[in-house]
Amino acid sequence: MNAIDPARDARPDAGRPLRLDPGTPALVLRTDDNIFHHGTLAAIRSLGRAGIEVHAVLEGRHAPASRSRHLARMHHWPDGPRTPAAMVAALESIAGLIGRRAMLVPMDDAGAIFLAEHAAELLPRFLLPRQVPALPRRLADKAELHAVCESLGVAQPETHVIATEDDLVAAVSRLGLPLIAKWASPWLLPPGAGLRSTTTVRTPEEAVRLFGRISGHGSRLLFQRLVPAAPGSDWFFQGYFDQGSRCLLGGAGRKERAHPHGAGLTTLGRWLPNPRVESAAHRVAAALGYRGILDLDFRYDAAADVYHLLDFNPRLGAQFRLFTDGGGLDLVRVMHLDLTGEPVPPAGAAHGRTYLVENYDAFPAFHERRGGELTCRGWLRSLREADEFAWFSADDPKPFAAMTRQFLKRGFTRIARHRRNPASPSR
């Protein structure tokens, strides 16, 4: 695929016109503090380029997304605990500043759970899908998701909840090592605790150390059978489902690279046809009566010839711009069209399209050699051929510059900390 001008979306869509209602603004929000969340910037750019007034709840001016020319106004969560009551009050205050009913776009699981559970309070001031209130929490919780998969006959790796030492011993004995450890509700993990939502456990000592961290935050610990990663085995599906759980836009993407390697975020994704993944996603959404945007992770088990559903994220995925058709239609624009009552034109699959996250992709790219070729050459070729970058855009350059400064600053800070205390982990 030839390189495409990263700023092409700043021009009017070349295909059919997208009649997004300019009178309905959007509010993009996250409940966690992560200035490097590239999906937030992507949502701001996509809606802003389509003529929508975009607001966002951000950490401050040090957040690179705050520098986007497509952001009309930045807002903040108030100081103090982010209890549901405080968040409802904060959103009502922001709604007063916006002055019109706005579409809410949650960018993390905790935000999607909060919006679904408090939709009745928010709907007078905001537009959002009429989701079953308890469903996002049930699906985002990895222990509950396992039960859902069993009830629907959806393949998932063997999973055990670890509540006691006996559970730990039995699970390690049954699953063997290495295995995958997951925190069922990662949004409950305390910031700065050094706990990753997903970890590969290679020794009994590592399993015991994780077990020692199960108290104090409310998230259950799971041990799951490791499905070995292989080239081309990691897939994801993202889609938007209307009030009848009908998919208005969706597609399957393959993780070409991820960070951390084998168990992290997609740093290079490619939109490809995969009828088995697409069919499984549609079937699950229909069975659950799901409404709105979802982001599912799958891994192919070659030994069993099965795609395992690993995660269900009930919100917009950070790499959602991968699924953009030739007319500029993407998931957040479909959501705006649907919620404002505008017709959603049929989408055409842009198979082969790639999306690259610059600040993270270098790590997995240089970690491996592929086909005997020096990874550096392959990575440079990926940069040349990427259809869209997470940060760089010729029509909106300031977020990329701000991201680069913050990324380098964080790197130098970690190096300095490690030199002062070599025994400390460098996350």
C-alpha positions in Angstrom: 0.0 0.0 0.0 1.3 3.4 -0.8 1.7 6.1 1.8 -1.2 8.4 2.1 -1.1 12.0 3.1 -1.7 12.0 6.9 -3.6 15.3 6.5 -6.0 14.0 3.9 -8.9 13.9 6.3 -8.6 17.7 6.7 -9.9 18.0 3.2 -13.6 17.5 2.5 -14.5 13.8 2.3 -14.1 12.7 -1.3 -17.0 10.3 -1.3 -20.6 10.8 -0.3 -21.3 13.8 2.0 -21.5 13.0 5.7 -24.4 15.1 7.1 -23.3 15.4 10.7 -25.5 17.9 12.6 -23.3 20.9 13.4 -25.7 21.9 16.1 -24.9 18.9 18.2 -21.5 19.2 19.9 -19.5 16.4 21.4 -17.8 15.8 24.8 -14.9 13.4 24.8 -14.1 12.1 28.3 -11.8 9.8 30.2 -11.9 9.0 33.8 -8.2 7.9 34.0 -5.3 10.2 33.7 -3.2 9.2 30.6 -1.9 12.1 28.6 -0.6 9.6 25.9 -4.0 8.2 25.1 -4.0 8.6 21.4 -7.6 7.6 20.9 -8.7 10.8 22.7 -6.9 12.9 20.1 -8.3 10.8 17.3 -11.9 11.4 18.5 -11.3 15.1 18.8 -9.8 15.3 15.3 -12.4 13.1 13.6 -15.4 15.1 14.9 -13.7 18.4 14.6 -12.8 17.9 11.0 -16.4 16.9 10.3 -17.6 20.4 11.5 -18.6 19.4 15.1 -17.8 21.6 18.1 -15.6 19.2 20.2 -15.1 19.5 24.0 -12.9 17.2 26.0 -12.2 16.4 29.7 -8.4 16.4 29.9 -5.6 16.5 32.4 -4.4 20.0 31.5 -2.4 21.9 28.9 0.4 19.3 29.3 -1.9 16.8 27.7 -0.9 16.7 23.9 -4.6 16.4 22.9 -5.2 19.8 24.4 -3.1 21.4 21.7 -5.3 20.2 18.8 -6.7 22.9 16.6 -9.9 20.9 16.4 -10.6 21.2 20.2 -13.1 23.9 21.0 -12.6 23.8 24.8 -10.9 21.8 27.4 -12.6 20.9 30.7 -11.3 19.2 33.9 -12.6 16.8 36.5 -12.9 18.7 39.8 -10.3 18.0 42.6 -11.2 15.3 45.1 -12.5 11.8 44.8 -14.3 11.0 41.5 -17.4 9.5 43.0 -20.4 9.0 40.7 -22.2 11.9 42.4 -19.2 14.2 41.8 -18.9 13.1 38.2 -22.6 13.6 37.5 -22.3 17.1 39.0 -19.2 17.9 37.0 -20.8 16.8 33.7 -23.9 18.8 34.5 -21.7 21.9 35.1 -19.8 21.2 31.8 -23.2 20.9 30.0 -24.1 24.3 31.2 -20.9 25.7 29.7 -21.5 24.0 26.4 -25.0 25.4 26.3 -26.5 22.7 24.1 -27.2 19.0 24.4 -23.9 17.2 23.5 -23.0 13.7 22.5 -20.9 11.9 25.2 -17.9 9.8 24.0 -16.3 7.7 26.7 -12.7 6.6 26.0 -12.2 4.1 28.9 -14.1 1.2 30.4 -14.7 3.1 33.7 -16.2 6.0 31.8 -18.5 3.7 29.7 -19.6 1.9 32.9 -20.4 5.2 34.6 -22.4 6.6 31.7 -24.5 3.4 31.3 -25.2 3.3 35.0 -26.1 7.0 35.3 -27.7 7.5 31.9 -31.1 8.4 33.4 -29.5 11.4 35.1 -27.4 12.5 32.1 -29.8 12.0 29.2 -31.6 15.4 29.7 -28.3 17.1 28.9 -26.4 14.6 26.8 -26.9 12.1 23.9 -25.6 8.6 24.4 -26.7 5.1 23.4 -29.6 3.6 25.4 -27.4 0.8 26.7 -28.7 -1.8 29.2 -27.3 -0.1 32.4 -25.6 -3.1 34.0 -24.2 -4.5 30.7 -20.9 -2.5 30.3 -19.7 -3.4 33.9 -20.6 -7.0 33.3 -18.6 -7.2 30.1 -15.6 -5.1 31.1 -15.1 -7.3 34.2 -13.0 -10.2 33.0 -14.4 -12.6 35.5 -18.0 -11.8 34.5 -17.0 -11.9 30.8 -15.8 -15.5 31.3 -19.3 -16.4 32.6 -20.9 -14.6 29.7 -18.7 -16.5 27.2 -19.7 -19.8 28.8 -23.4 -19.0 28.6 -23.2 -18.0 24.9 -20.8 -20.8 23.8 -18.1 -18.3 22.9 -14.5 -19.7 23.1 -12.3 -18.3 25.8 -9.1 -19.7 27.4 -9.7 -21.7 30.6 -10.0 -19.2 33.4 -9.9 -19.5 37.2 -10.7 -16.9 39.9 -7.9 -16.8 42.5 -9.3 -16.0 45.9 -7.3 -18.4 48.2 -4.0 -20.1 48.3 -5.7 -23.4 47.4 -7.1 -21.7 44.3 -3.6 -20.6 43.3 -2.1 -24.0 43.7 -4.9 -25.7 41.9 -4.9 -23.3 39.0 -1.1 -23.4 38.5 -1.2 -27.2 38.6 -4.0 -27.4 36.1 -2.9 -24.6 33.7 0.8 -25.0 33.9 3.4 -22.3 33.5 3.6 -19.9 31.9 0.1 -18.6 32.3 -1.7 -15.3 32.0 -2.7 -13.3 35.1 -5.5 -10.7 34.8 -7.1 -8.3 37.2 -10.8 -8.6 36.5 -11.6 -4.9 37.0 -8.4 -3.1 36.1 -10.0 0.4 36.5 -10.1 -0.3 40.3 -6.3 -0.7 40.5 -4.7 2.1 42.4 -2.6 4.5 40.3 1.2 4.0 40.8 0.8 0.6 42.4 2.8 -1.1 39.6 0.0 -3.5 38.7 -0.6 -4.3 35.0 -4.0 -5.4 34.0 -2.5 -8.4 32.2 0.8 -10.1 33.1 2.5 -13.3 31.9 3.4 -15.4 35.0 6.4 -17.6 34.4 7.4 -18.9 37.8 5.5 -20.0 41.0 7.2 -17.1 42.8 5.6 -14.6 40.4 2.2 -16.2 41.0 2.6 -15.9 44.8 3.7 -12.3 44.5 0.6 -11.4 42.5 -1.6 -13.3 45.0 -0.2 -11.1 47.7 -1.6 -8.0 46.0 -5.3 -9.1 45.9 -6.5 -7.0 48.8 -7.1 -3.3 49.1 -8.5 -2.4 45.6 -11.6 -4.6 45.0 -10.4 -6.3 41.7 -10.4 -10.0 41.5 -7.3 -11.9 40.3 -7.7 -14.4 37.4 -5.4 -17.0 36.1 -5.9 -17.9 32.5 -4.5 -20.6 30.2 -1.8 -19.1 27.9 -2.7 -19.3 24.2 0.7 -18.9 22.6 1.1 -15.9 20.5 2.2 -16.4 16.9 2.6 -14.1 13.9 -0.9 -13.1 12.8 -2.7 -14.6 15.8 -3.9 -11.4 17.5 -7.0 -9.8 16.2 -9.6 -7.2 17.3 -13.0 -6.1 16.2 -14.5 -2.7 16.5 -18.0 -1.7 15.6 -21.0 0.5 16.3 -24.4 -1.1 17.0 -27.7 0.7 16.9 -30.7 0.4 19.2 -31.6 -2.9 17.5 -28.0 -4.2 18.0 -27.5 -3.9 14.2 -23.9 -3.2 13.2 -23.8 0.1 11.2 -20.0 0.0 10.8 -17.5 -2.6 11.9 -14.4 -4.4 11.0 -11.7 -6.9 12.0 -8.1 -5.7 12.4 -4.9 -7.7 12.9 -2.3 -6.7 15.4 0.9 -6.5 13.4 2.8 -5.2 16.5 1.9 -4.5 20.1 3.5 -2.9 23.2 4.2 -4.6 25.5 5.0 -7.4 23.0 2.4 -10.1 22.9 0.0 -8.6 25.5 -0.3 -4.8 25.0 -1.9 -2.1 22.9 -1.9 -2.2 19.2 1.0 -0.1 17.8 0.5 -1.2 14.2 -2.9 -2.5 13.1 -4.2 -3.5 9.7 -7.9 -3.8 8.6 -8.3 -7.2 7.0 -11.3 -9.5 6.3 -11.9 -12.2 8.9 -15.4 -13.7 8.7 -14.9 -15.8 11.8 -14.0 -12.8 14.0 -16.7 -10.6 12.4 -19.4 -13.3 12.8 -18.5 -13.9 16.4 -18.6 -10.2 17.3 -22.0 -9.8 15.6 -23.4 -12.9 17.3 -22.2 -11.7 20.8 -23.6 -8.2 20.3 -27.0 -9.5 19.1 -27.3 -12.1 21.9 -26.5 -9.4 24.5 -28.7 -6.7 23.0 -25.6 -4.5 22.9 -25.9 -0.8 21.8 -23.1 1.6 21.0 -19.4 1.1 20.3 -17.5 -1.9 21.3 -13.8 -3.1 21.0 -13.1 -6.8 21.3 -9.8 -8.6 21.4 -9.3 -12.2 20.0 -6.4 -14.6 19.8 -6.3 -17.5 17.3 -5.4 -20.9 18.8 -3.9 -22.8 15.9 -3.8 -26.1 17.8 -7.6 -26.0 18.4 -8.5 -23.9 15.3 -10.4 -21.5 17.5 -10.6 -17.7 18.0 -10.7 -17.0 21.7 -12.4 -13.8 23.0 -9.9 -12.3 25.4 -11.4 -8.9 26.2 -14.6 -7.0 25.7 -14.2 -3.2 26.0 -17.6 -1.5 26.0 -16.3 1.8 24.5 -14.3 3.3 21.6 -11.0 1.7 21.0 -7.9 3.9 20.8 -7.1 2.7 17.3 -10.7 3.2 16.0 -9.5 5.4 13.1 -8.1 2.2 11.4 -11.8 1.5 10.5 -12.3 4.5 8.2 -13.8 4.0 4.8 -13.0 5.9 1.6 -15.7 8.5 2.3 -14.3 9.4 5.8 -16.9 7.4 7.7 -15.6 6.1 11.1 -17.1 4.8 14.3 -17.3 8.1 16.2 -18.9 9.8 13.2 -21.4 6.9 12.8 -22.3 7.3 16.5 -22.9 11.0 16.0 -25.1 10.4 12.9 -27.1 7.7 14.6 -27.7 9.5 17.9 -28.8 12.7 16.1 -31.2 10.9 13.8 -29.2 11.4 10.6 -29.1 8.6 8.0 -25.9 6.5 8.2 -24.6 5.8 4.7 -23.4 2.3 3.9 -19.7 1.9 4.6 -17.2 0.2 2.3 -14.4 -1.9 3.9 -11.0 -0.4 3.3 -9.1 -3.7 3.7 -5.3 -3.3 3.9 -5.6 0.1 5.6 -3.0 0.6 8.4 -2.8 2.7 11.6 0.5 3.3 13.4 1.2 4.7 16.9 4.5 6.4 16.6 5.6 6.8 20.2 5.1 3.1 21.0 5.7 1.2 17.8 9.4 1.5 17.8 9.7 -0.7 20.9 8.1 -3.9 19.4 9.6 -3.1 16.0 13.2 -3.2 17.3 12.4 -6.0 19.6 12.2 -8.6 16.9 13.7 -9.6 13.5 11.1 -10.5 10.9 12.0 -12.8 8.1 15.7 -12.3 8.6 15.3 -8.6 7.8 16.7 -6.0 10.2 13.7 -4.7 12.1 14.9 -1.1 11.6 14.4 -1.4 7.9 10.9 -2.9 8.4 9.9 -0.2 10.8 11.0 2.6 8.5 9.0 0.9 5.7 6.0 0.8 8.1 6.4 4.6 8.6 6.5 5.2 4.9 3.5 3.0 4.2 1.2 3.8 7.1 -2.2 5.2 6.1 -2.7 7.2 9.3 -0.6 8.0 12.3 -1.9 8.3 15.8 -0.1 11.6 16.5 1.4 13.2 13.4 -0.9 15.1 11.1 0.2 17.9 8.8 -3.0 19.9 9.4 -2.7 19.6 13.2 1.0 19.4 14.1 1.0 20.7 17.7 -0.2 17.5 19.4 2.6 15.5 17.8 5.2 18.1 19.0 3.7 18.2 22.5 3.6 14.4 22.7 7.3 14.1 21.6 8.3 16.6 24.4 6.3 14.8 27.0 7.5 11.3 25.9 11.1 12.3 26.0 10.6 14.0 29.4 9.1 10.9 30.8 11.9 8.7 29.4 14.7 10.9 30.9 12.9 11.0 34.2 12.7 7.2 34.4 16.4 6.9 33.4 17.4 9.4 36.2 15.2 7.6 38.7 16.7 4.2 37.8 20.2 5.6 38.2 19.4 6.8 41.6 17.8 3.5 42.6 18.8 0.7 40.2 16.6 -1.8 42.1 13.4 0.1 41.3 11.3 -1.1 38.4 11.3 1.1 35.3 7.8 1.0 33.9 
